[in-house]
Amino acid sequence: MRVAMLHNRYRSGQPSGENTVVDQTADFLRESGHEVTLYAWNSDDIAQYGRKDRALLPLRSIWSPVTERDLTFRLQESRPDVVHVHNTFPLMSPSVLRAARRLELPVVVTFHNFRLLCANGVLQRNGGPCEACIGRIPWRGAVHGCYRDSKVQSLPLVAGITVHNALHTWPRYVTTFVAPSEFVRSRYVAAGYAADQIVVKPHAVPFSGVVREGAGGPVVFLGRLTEDKGFADLLETWDASLGELVVIGDGPLRAEADALAARDSSVRVLGALPWDECMAVLRTARLVVVPARSYESFGLVVVEAFAHGVPVVASRIGALAELVDDGETGALTEPGDREGLRKALRVIGDPETSIACGQRARQVYLDRFTPERDLAATERIYTDAIARAAAGDPRGRA
């Protein structure tokens, strides 16, 4: 099968799970014999833009005729069987959808976030969930400056969402949407997208090759050190009686983490690490903690923990509530409930409980999240999209 994969890469200084998922998906397909061409635009290139190009960037993010013409030429040359679109913001724009459909190519789009509904793409405001714009004209996004805390920068995103919702750009040009969780699917359905056009396919996680032995040692936090990730709650909750805390990552709360580590020897802050080093630490963990205050569209760190036989304590919010089976593969707590978080860390941190939950977590990984299962699901989605496009049915079905 010939696959054209389209993705606007995030800035290299901004760690992105989306970039990782796109690269892994392409690798899985190539290793199984499919021909994959990755058409990638890179947000790092914006730094080289002149004044005029920078000024036109907000309009380009809404619709880019140049990108549409360029992609049309490329697709005419390669003639893929299916086009798989990931992130289109800010350099590609939804114009790439029309380029593909004018050539009568089936189009699959993965919802990695809520960019088509929300100015900041994560349904978040003031460090917590926000659904004020779902199914509505998202004017609040501009009023509150939801994108980068800037009303000026938020306005083009609000305009783009409004225009494309009015024109039904996405559902009109896309054969099948792919959501990484039932939660993501539910939010798009609430916004008016057809439920039968959205397929749920969770992301896969490669396995580093070593499963945890025994109950492990430290509690591990792996992620951005921010309020919305619940990191402040973890810092306020933590004390040495809970064991050892290892923090992997960076972000606005790094100084607070370093200050806690300076006065509490049970806390170690490692900063950002390469993936293989992260996994080496993770597979020594007693448990992984994900105390998020805002929605997660999936939760790669949860599945990475499961892959290594490590249980997870997570917030009962967004897709996290789908991934963690409370009392079986870890524990769920209410977002911001520090006492509940402390209790869960003690319960799952018990050696026997950690071992039992970790074994079940490992089995869940094998049943649901391996590269092999991801590849089979992706192939089914592509085959269905191709068949429907050939039959004259422009929309996919779950």
The 8 nearest C-alpha neighbors of each residue, nearest first, counted from 0:
[[1, 33, 34, 2, 80, 79, 32, 81],
 [2, 0, 34, 79, 80, 35, 33, 3],
 [3, 1, 35, 81, 79, 82, 80, 34],
 [4, 2, 82, 36, 79, 35, 37, 83],
 [3, 5, 37, 83, 84, 82, 38, 36],
 [6, 4, 84, 38, 39, 85, 37, 83],
 [5, 7, 39, 85, 86, 8, 87, 84],
 [6, 8, 40, 86, 87, 39, 41, 88],
 [9, 7, 41, 6, 42, 40, 18, 10],
 [8, 10, 42, 11, 7, 41, 13, 15],
 [11, 9, 43, 42, 13, 12, 8, 41],
 [10, 12, 13, 9, 14, 43, 42, 8],
 [11, 13, 10, 14, 9, 43, 15, 42],
 [12, 14, 10, 11, 15, 9, 16, 8],
 [15, 13, 12, 11, 16, 10, 9, 18],
 [16, 14, 17, 18, 13, 9, 19, 11],
 [15, 17, 19, 18, 20, 14, 299, 21],
 [16, 18, 20, 15, 19, 21, 111, 86],
 [19, 17, 21, 15, 16, 20, 8, 22],
 [18, 20, 16, 22, 17, 21, 23, 15],
 [19, 21, 17, 23, 22, 18, 24, 16],
 [22, 20, 24, 18, 23, 19, 17, 25],
 [23, 21, 25, 19, 24, 20, 26, 18],
 [22, 24, 26, 20, 25, 21, 27, 19],
 [25, 23, 27, 21, 26, 22, 20, 28],
 [24, 26, 22, 28, 23, 27, 29, 21],
 [25, 27, 23, 29, 24, 28, 30, 22],
 [28, 26, 24, 30, 25, 29, 23, 374],
 [29, 27, 25, 31, 33, 26, 30, 24],
 [28, 30, 33, 26, 32, 31, 27, 34],
 [31, 29, 27, 32, 28, 26, 33, 25],
 [30, 32, 28, 29, 33, 27, 374, 26],
 [31, 33, 29, 30, 34, 28, 0, 27],
 [34, 32, 29, 0, 28, 31, 35, 1],
 [33, 35, 1, 29, 2, 0, 32, 36],
 [36, 34, 2, 3, 1, 33, 29, 37],
 [35, 37, 3, 4, 2, 38, 34, 1],
 [38, 36, 4, 39, 5, 3, 35, 6],
 [37, 39, 5, 4, 36, 6, 40, 3],
 [40, 38, 6, 7, 5, 37, 41, 8],
 [39, 41, 7, 8, 6, 90, 42, 38],
 [42, 40, 8, 43, 7, 44, 39, 9],
 [41, 43, 44, 10, 9, 45, 8, 40],
 [42, 44, 10, 41, 45, 46, 11, 9],
 [45, 43, 42, 46, 47, 41, 48, 40],
 [44, 46, 48, 47, 43, 42, 53, 41],
 [45, 47, 44, 48, 43, 42, 49, 53],
 [48, 46, 45, 44, 49, 43, 53, 52],
 [49, 47, 45, 46, 52, 53, 50, 44],
 [48, 50, 52, 51, 53, 47, 46, 54],
 [49, 51, 53, 52, 54, 48, 55, 47],
 [52, 50, 54, 53, 49, 55, 48, 56],
 [53, 51, 55, 54, 49, 50, 48, 56],
 [54, 52, 56, 50, 55, 51, 48, 49],
 [53, 55, 51, 52, 56, 50, 57, 58],
 [56, 54, 52, 53, 58, 57, 59, 51],
 [55, 57, 59, 53, 58, 54, 52, 60],
 [58, 56, 60, 59, 155, 55, 61, 54],
 [59, 57, 61, 60, 56, 55, 62, 155],
 [58, 60, 63, 56, 62, 61, 57, 55],
 [59, 61, 89, 92, 57, 58, 62, 90],
 [62, 60, 159, 58, 59, 92, 57, 63],
 [63, 61, 59, 92, 94, 60, 93, 64],
 [62, 64, 59, 66, 65, 94, 92, 67],
 [65, 63, 67, 66, 68, 62, 94, 59],
 [66, 64, 68, 63, 67, 69, 70, 59],
 [65, 67, 69, 63, 64, 68, 70, 91],
 [66, 68, 64, 95, 70, 94, 65, 98],
 [69, 67, 71, 65, 66, 70, 64, 72],
 [70, 68, 66, 72, 71, 67, 65, 73],
 [69, 71, 73, 67, 72, 68, 66, 74],
 [72, 70, 68, 98, 74, 69, 73, 67],
 [71, 73, 75, 70, 69, 74, 68, 76],
 [74, 72, 70, 76, 75, 71, 77, 69],
 [75, 73, 77, 71, 76, 78, 72, 70],
 [76, 74, 72, 78, 73, 77, 71, 102],
 [75, 77, 73, 74, 78, 72, 71, 79],
 [76, 78, 74, 79, 75, 73, 3, 1],
 [79, 77, 74, 75, 76, 80, 1, 73],
 [80, 78, 1, 2, 81, 77, 3, 74],
 [79, 81, 1, 2, 0, 78, 104, 385],
 [82, 80, 105, 2, 79, 104, 106, 3],
 [81, 83, 3, 106, 4, 2, 107, 105],
 [82, 84, 107, 4, 108, 106, 3, 5],
 [85, 83, 108, 5, 4, 107, 6, 82],
 [84, 86, 6, 109, 108, 5, 87, 83],
 [87, 85, 6, 7, 88, 84, 8, 5],
 [86, 88, 91, 92, 7, 89, 6, 93],
 [89, 87, 90, 86, 92, 60, 91, 7],
 [88, 90, 60, 91, 87, 92, 59, 7],
 [91, 89, 88, 60, 92, 59, 40, 87],
 [90, 92, 87, 89, 88, 66, 7, 60],
 [91, 93, 60, 87, 62, 94, 61, 88],
 [94, 92, 95, 96, 62, 87, 91, 61],
 [93, 95, 92, 96, 67, 62, 97, 63],
 [96, 94, 98, 67, 93, 97, 99, 92],
 [97, 95, 94, 99, 98, 93, 172, 100],
 [98, 96, 100, 99, 95, 94, 101, 172],
 [97, 99, 95, 71, 96, 101, 67, 100],
 [100, 98, 97, 96, 102, 104, 101, 95],
 [99, 101, 103, 97, 102, 104, 98, 172],
 [102, 100, 103, 98, 99, 97, 104, 71],
 [101, 103, 100, 99, 104, 98, 75, 71],
 [104, 102, 100, 101, 99, 105, 388, 389],
 [103, 105, 100, 99, 102, 81, 106, 82],
 [106, 104, 81, 388, 385, 174, 384, 82],
 [105, 107, 82, 173, 174, 83, 81, 104],
 [106, 108, 83, 175, 176, 174, 84, 82],
 [109, 107, 84, 176, 83, 85, 177, 175],
 [108, 110, 177, 85, 176, 111, 178, 84],
 [111, 109, 178, 112, 177, 108, 176, 113],
 [112, 110, 109, 17, 296, 179, 113, 178],
 [111, 113, 110, 114, 120, 121, 296, 183],
 [112, 114, 120, 116, 121, 115, 117, 122],
 [113, 115, 120, 117, 116, 112, 118, 119],
 [116, 114, 113, 160, 117, 120, 118, 112],
 [117, 115, 114, 113, 133, 160, 132, 118],
 [116, 118, 120, 114, 119, 113, 122, 115],
 [119, 117, 156, 120, 140, 146, 157, 145],
 [120, 118, 146, 117, 145, 121, 114, 122],
 [119, 121, 114, 113, 117, 118, 112, 122],
 [120, 122, 123, 113, 119, 112, 117, 294],
 [123, 121, 129, 128, 130, 117, 120, 113],
 [122, 124, 128, 129, 121, 127, 293, 126],
 [125, 123, 126, 127, 129, 128, 145, 122],
 [126, 124, 127, 123, 128, 227, 129, 145],
 [127, 125, 227, 124, 226, 123, 293, 292],
 [126, 128, 293, 123, 124, 125, 292, 227],
 [129, 127, 123, 293, 122, 294, 124, 130],
 [128, 130, 123, 122, 131, 124, 127, 132],
 [131, 129, 133, 132, 122, 128, 123, 117],
 [130, 132, 129, 133, 139, 137, 135, 122],
 [133, 131, 137, 135, 130, 134, 136, 117],
 [134, 132, 190, 135, 130, 131, 116, 189],
 [133, 135, 190, 132, 191, 189, 136, 116],
 [136, 134, 132, 133, 137, 190, 131, 138],
 [135, 137, 138, 161, 132, 134, 160, 133],
 [138, 136, 132, 139, 140, 135, 157, 117],
 [139, 137, 140, 141, 136, 157, 142, 132],
 [140, 138, 142, 141, 137, 143, 132, 131],
 [139, 141, 145, 138, 143, 118, 142, 137],
 [140, 142, 144, 150, 153, 154, 139, 143],
 [141, 143, 139, 140, 144, 150, 138, 145],
 [142, 144, 145, 140, 141, 139, 150, 148],
 [145, 143, 150, 149, 148, 141, 153, 146],
 [144, 146, 140, 148, 143, 119, 118, 147],
 [145, 147, 119, 153, 148, 144, 118, 149],
 [146, 148, 149, 145, 144, 152, 119, 153],
 [149, 147, 144, 145, 146, 150, 143, 153],
 [150, 148, 144, 152, 147, 151, 153, 146],
 [149, 151, 144, 153, 141, 152, 154, 142],
 [150, 152, 149, 153, 154, 144, 141, 155],
 [153, 151, 149, 150, 154, 146, 155, 147],
 [154, 152, 146, 150, 141, 156, 151, 144],
 [153, 155, 157, 141, 156, 151, 152, 158],
 [156, 154, 158, 157, 57, 153, 159, 152],
 [157, 155, 159, 158, 153, 154, 118, 160],
 [156, 158, 154, 160, 155, 159, 118, 137],
 [159, 157, 155, 161, 156, 160, 162, 154],
 [158, 160, 156, 61, 162, 161, 157, 155],
 [159, 161, 157, 163, 158, 162, 164, 115],
 [160, 162, 158, 164, 159, 163, 136, 157],
 [163, 161, 159, 165, 164, 160, 158, 166],
 [162, 164, 166, 168, 165, 160, 161, 167],
 [163, 165, 167, 161, 166, 162, 160, 168],
 [164, 166, 162, 163, 167, 161, 168, 160],
 [165, 167, 163, 168, 164, 162, 171, 169],
 [168, 166, 164, 165, 163, 169, 171, 170],
 [169, 167, 163, 166, 171, 170, 172, 164],
 [168, 170, 171, 172, 167, 173, 163, 93],
 [169, 171, 173, 172, 167, 168, 192, 174],
 [172, 170, 168, 169, 167, 173, 393, 394],
 [171, 173, 169, 170, 96, 168, 100, 97],
 [174, 172, 106, 170, 175, 169, 171, 107],
 [173, 175, 394, 395, 106, 393, 105, 107],
 [176, 174, 395, 107, 196, 173, 394, 197],
 [175, 177, 197, 108, 109, 107, 196, 198],
 [176, 178, 109, 198, 197, 199, 110, 108],
 [179, 177, 199, 110, 180, 184, 183, 200],
 [180, 178, 201, 200, 199, 202, 297, 177],
 [181, 179, 182, 183, 178, 199, 201, 318],
 [182, 180, 184, 183, 185, 199, 178, 179],
 [181, 183, 185, 180, 184, 318, 317, 186],
 [184, 182, 186, 180, 185, 181, 296, 178],
 [183, 185, 181, 187, 182, 186, 178, 188],
 [186, 184, 188, 182, 183, 187, 181, 189],
 [187, 185, 189, 183, 188, 184, 190, 182],
 [188, 186, 190, 189, 184, 185, 192, 183],
 [187, 189, 192, 185, 191, 190, 186, 194],
 [190, 188, 186, 187, 191, 185, 134, 133],
 [191, 189, 134, 187, 133, 188, 192, 186],
 [190, 192, 188, 189, 134, 193, 187, 194],
 [191, 193, 188, 187, 190, 194, 189, 170],
 [194, 192, 196, 195, 188, 191, 197, 170],
 [193, 195, 196, 197, 188, 192, 184, 397],
 [196, 194, 396, 397, 193, 197, 395, 198],
 [195, 197, 396, 395, 193, 194, 175, 397],
 [198, 196, 176, 195, 177, 194, 397, 175],
 [197, 199, 397, 177, 178, 176, 200, 196],
 [200, 198, 178, 179, 177, 180, 181, 201],
 [199, 201, 179, 178, 198, 177, 202, 180],
 [202, 200, 179, 180, 199, 203, 368, 178],
 [201, 203, 179, 200, 204, 368, 373, 20],
 [202, 204, 368, 370, 369, 373, 201, 205],
 [203, 205, 369, 303, 368, 206, 370, 302],
 [206, 204, 370, 207, 203, 369, 303, 306],
 [205, 207, 208, 306, 204, 307, 303, 209],
 [208, 206, 209, 205, 278, 275, 307, 279],
 [207, 209, 206, 210, 307, 205, 306, 278],
 [208, 210, 207, 211, 307, 282, 206, 279],
 [211, 209, 307, 308, 212, 282, 208, 306],
 [212, 210, 282, 307, 308, 283, 213, 209],
 [211, 213, 210, 214, 215, 283, 282, 308],
 [214, 212, 215, 354, 211, 350, 353, 285],
 [213, 215, 350, 354, 285, 353, 212, 216],
 [216, 214, 285, 284, 283, 213, 217, 212],
 [215, 217, 285, 284, 283, 214, 218, 243],
 [218, 216, 243, 284, 285, 244, 219, 245],
 [217, 219, 244, 286, 285, 284, 287, 243],
 [220, 218, 287, 245, 244, 246, 217, 284],
 [219, 221, 246, 288, 287, 247, 245, 222],
 [222, 220, 247, 248, 246, 219, 300, 223],
 [223, 221, 248, 224, 220, 247, 249, 228],
 [224, 222, 248, 250, 249, 225, 228, 221],
 [223, 225, 250, 252, 249, 230, 251, 253],
 [226, 224, 228, 227, 223, 252, 230, 251],
 [225, 227, 229, 228, 231, 230, 126, 224],
 [226, 228, 126, 292, 229, 293, 225, 291],
 [229, 227, 291, 225, 226, 230, 292, 290],
 [230, 228, 291, 290, 226, 232, 292, 227],
 [229, 231, 233, 232, 228, 224, 225, 226],
 [230, 232, 234, 233, 229, 226, 235, 225],
 [233, 231, 235, 229, 230, 234, 236, 337],
 [232, 234, 236, 230, 231, 235, 237, 229],
 [233, 235, 231, 237, 236, 232, 230, 256],
 [234, 236, 232, 233, 237, 231, 337, 238],
 [237, 235, 233, 234, 337, 232, 341, 238],
 [236, 238, 234, 235, 233, 239, 241, 341],
 [239, 237, 240, 241, 236, 265, 242, 263],
 [238, 240, 241, 242, 265, 243, 237, 263],
 [239, 241, 242, 238, 237, 243, 265, 345],
 [242, 240, 239, 238, 345, 243, 237, 344],
 [243, 241, 239, 240, 217, 265, 244, 218],
 [242, 244, 265, 217, 266, 218, 245, 241],
 [245, 243, 266, 218, 217, 219, 265, 267],
 [246, 244, 219, 267, 268, 266, 218, 220],
 [245, 247, 268, 220, 269, 219, 267, 221],
 [248, 246, 221, 270, 269, 271, 220, 268],
 [249, 247, 271, 270, 222, 223, 221, 224],
 [248, 250, 224, 270, 223, 271, 253, 247],
 [249, 251, 224, 223, 253, 252, 225, 248],
 [250, 252, 253, 225, 224, 249, 254, 223],
 [253, 251, 224, 255, 254, 250, 225, 256],
 [252, 254, 256, 255, 250, 251, 249, 257],
 [255, 253, 257, 256, 252, 258, 251, 259],
 [256, 254, 258, 252, 253, 257, 259, 234],
 [257, 255, 253, 259, 254, 258, 260, 252],
 [256, 258, 260, 254, 259, 255, 261, 253],
 [259, 257, 255, 261, 256, 260, 254, 262],
 [260, 258, 256, 261, 262, 257, 263, 255],
 [259, 261, 266, 257, 263, 258, 262, 267],
 [262, 260, 258, 259, 263, 257, 264, 266],
 [261, 263, 259, 260, 264, 258, 266, 257],
 [264, 262, 260, 265, 261, 259, 266, 239],
 [263, 265, 266, 260, 262, 261, 267, 239],
 [264, 266, 243, 263, 239, 244, 242, 267],
 [267, 265, 244, 260, 264, 263, 243, 245],
 [268, 266, 245, 260, 246, 244, 269, 265],
 [269, 267, 246, 270, 245, 247, 257, 266],
 [270, 268, 247, 246, 267, 271, 248, 245],
 [269, 271, 248, 247, 249, 268, 272, 246],
 [270, 272, 248, 249, 247, 269, 273, 277],
 [271, 273, 277, 276, 270, 274, 247, 248],
 [274, 272, 276, 275, 277, 271, 278, 279],
 [275, 273, 277, 276, 278, 272, 279, 271],
 [274, 276, 278, 277, 273, 279, 207, 272],
 [277, 275, 279, 278, 273, 274, 272, 280],
 [278, 276, 274, 280, 275, 279, 272, 281],
 [277, 279, 281, 275, 280, 276, 282, 274],
 [280, 278, 276, 277, 281, 282, 275, 283],
 [281, 279, 277, 278, 283, 282, 276, 284],
 [282, 280, 278, 284, 283, 279, 277, 304],
 [281, 283, 211, 284, 280, 307, 279, 278],
 [282, 284, 215, 281, 280, 216, 211, 285],
 [285, 283, 215, 217, 286, 216, 281, 282],
 [284, 286, 215, 216, 217, 218, 214, 348],
 [285, 287, 284, 310, 218, 311, 309, 219],
 [286, 288, 311, 219, 218, 220, 312, 310],
 [287, 289, 312, 220, 311, 313, 290, 219],
 [288, 290, 313, 291, 312, 314, 287, 220],
 [291, 289, 229, 314, 313, 288, 228, 334],
 [292, 290, 228, 229, 293, 314, 289, 227],
 [291, 293, 227, 334, 229, 127, 228, 335],
 [294, 292, 127, 128, 227, 291, 123, 295],
 [293, 295, 317, 316, 128, 296, 292, 121],
 [294, 296, 317, 297, 318, 298, 293, 319],
 [295, 297, 318, 183, 112, 294, 317, 180],
 [296, 298, 318, 295, 179, 180, 299, 319],
 [299, 297, 301, 300, 295, 319, 296, 302],
 [298, 300, 302, 301, 303, 297, 204, 16],
 [299, 301, 303, 302, 298, 304, 221, 222],
 [302, 300, 304, 299, 303, 298, 305, 311],
 [301, 303, 305, 304, 299, 300, 306, 204],
 [304, 302, 300, 306, 301, 305, 299, 204],
 [303, 305, 309, 301, 302, 307, 306, 300],
 [306, 304, 360, 302, 361, 308, 309, 307],
 [305, 307, 303, 361, 304, 364, 308, 302],
 [308, 306, 210, 305, 304, 282, 309, 211],
 [307, 309, 357, 361, 305, 358, 306, 211],
 [308, 310, 357, 304, 305, 307, 286, 311],
 [311, 309, 357, 329, 286, 328, 356, 360],
 [312, 310, 329, 287, 286, 288, 313, 301],
 [311, 313, 330, 288, 329, 331, 289, 287],
 [314, 312, 289, 331, 290, 288, 311, 332],
 [313, 315, 332, 290, 334, 331, 333, 316],
 [314, 316, 320, 331, 333, 332, 319, 313],
 [317, 315, 314, 320, 319, 294, 318, 334],
 [318, 316, 294, 295, 319, 182, 320, 296],
 [317, 319, 297, 321, 320, 296, 182, 295],
 [320, 318, 322, 321, 317, 316, 323, 315],
 [319, 321, 315, 318, 322, 316, 323, 317],
 [322, 320, 318, 319, 323, 324, 180, 317],
 [321, 323, 319, 320, 324, 318, 301, 302],
 [324, 322, 320, 321, 328, 325, 329, 319],
 [323, 325, 327, 328, 326, 329, 322, 330],
 [326, 324, 330, 331, 327, 329, 323, 328],
 [325, 327, 330, 329, 328, 324, 356, 331],
 [328, 326, 324, 356, 325, 329, 359, 330],
 [329, 327, 356, 360, 324, 310, 359, 323],
 [330, 328, 311, 310, 312, 326, 327, 325],
 [329, 331, 325, 312, 326, 343, 313, 311],
 [332, 330, 313, 315, 314, 325, 312, 333],
 [333, 331, 314, 315, 339, 340, 313, 334],
 [332, 334, 315, 336, 314, 335, 331, 339],
 [335, 333, 292, 314, 336, 291, 332, 315],
 [334, 336, 337, 333, 232, 292, 229, 290],
 [337, 335, 339, 333, 334, 338, 340, 332],
 [336, 338, 340, 339, 236, 335, 341, 232],
 [337, 339, 341, 340, 336, 342, 236, 343],
 [338, 340, 342, 336, 337, 341, 332, 343],
 [339, 341, 337, 343, 338, 342, 332, 336],
 [340, 342, 338, 344, 339, 343, 337, 236],
 [343, 341, 339, 345, 340, 344, 346, 338],
 [342, 344, 346, 340, 345, 341, 347, 339],
 [345, 343, 341, 342, 348, 347, 346, 340],
 [344, 346, 348, 342, 343, 347, 341, 349],
 [347, 345, 343, 348, 344, 349, 342, 352],
 [348, 346, 353, 349, 344, 352, 345, 343],
 [347, 349, 345, 346, 344, 353, 350, 285],
 [348, 350, 352, 347, 346, 351, 353, 345],
 [351, 349, 353, 214, 352, 348, 354, 285],
 [352, 350, 354, 353, 349, 355, 214, 348],
 [351, 353, 355, 349, 354, 350, 347, 356],
 [354, 352, 350, 356, 347, 351, 355, 214],
 [353, 355, 357, 214, 351, 352, 356, 358],
 [354, 356, 352, 358, 357, 353, 351, 359],
 [357, 355, 328, 359, 353, 358, 327, 310],
 [356, 358, 308, 309, 310, 360, 354, 359],
 [357, 359, 361, 355, 360, 356, 308, 354],
 [358, 360, 362, 356, 361, 357, 328, 363],
 [361, 359, 305, 328, 357, 363, 358, 362],
 [360, 362, 308, 305, 364, 358, 306, 359],
 [363, 361, 365, 359, 364, 360, 366, 358],
 [364, 362, 366, 360, 361, 365, 367, 359],
 [363, 365, 368, 361, 362, 367, 306, 366],
 [364, 366, 362, 363, 367, 369, 368, 361],
 [367, 365, 363, 364, 362, 368, 369, 372],
 [368, 366, 364, 365, 363, 369, 372, 201],
 [367, 369, 203, 364, 365, 204, 372, 366],
 [368, 370, 371, 372, 203, 365, 204, 367],
 [371, 369, 373, 203, 372, 374, 205, 204],
 [372, 370, 374, 369, 373, 375, 27, 368],
 [371, 373, 375, 369, 374, 370, 376, 368],
 [374, 372, 370, 376, 371, 375, 203, 377],
 [373, 375, 377, 371, 372, 376, 370, 378],
 [376, 374, 378, 372, 377, 373, 379, 371],
 [375, 377, 379, 373, 378, 374, 372, 380],
 [378, 376, 374, 380, 379, 375, 373, 381],
 [377, 379, 381, 375, 376, 380, 382, 374],
 [380, 378, 376, 382, 377, 381, 383, 375],
 [381, 379, 377, 383, 378, 382, 384, 376],
 [380, 382, 384, 378, 383, 379, 385, 377],
 [383, 381, 379, 385, 384, 380, 378, 386],
 [382, 384, 386, 380, 381, 385, 379, 387],
 [385, 383, 381, 387, 386, 382, 395, 105],
 [384, 386, 382, 388, 383, 387, 105, 381],
 [387, 385, 389, 383, 384, 388, 382, 390],
 [388, 386, 392, 390, 384, 389, 385, 383],
 [387, 389, 391, 385, 390, 392, 393, 386],
 [390, 388, 386, 387, 391, 385, 392, 105],
 [391, 389, 387, 388, 392, 386, 393, 385],
 [390, 392, 388, 389, 393, 387, 386, 394],
 [391, 393, 387, 388, 390, 394, 389, 395],
 [394, 392, 174, 388, 391, 387, 395, 173],
 [395, 393, 174, 392, 175, 196, 173, 396],
 [394, 396, 175, 174, 196, 384, 387, 397],
 [395, 397, 195, 196, 394, 197, 175, 198],
 [396, 198, 195, 197, 196, 395, 194, 199]]
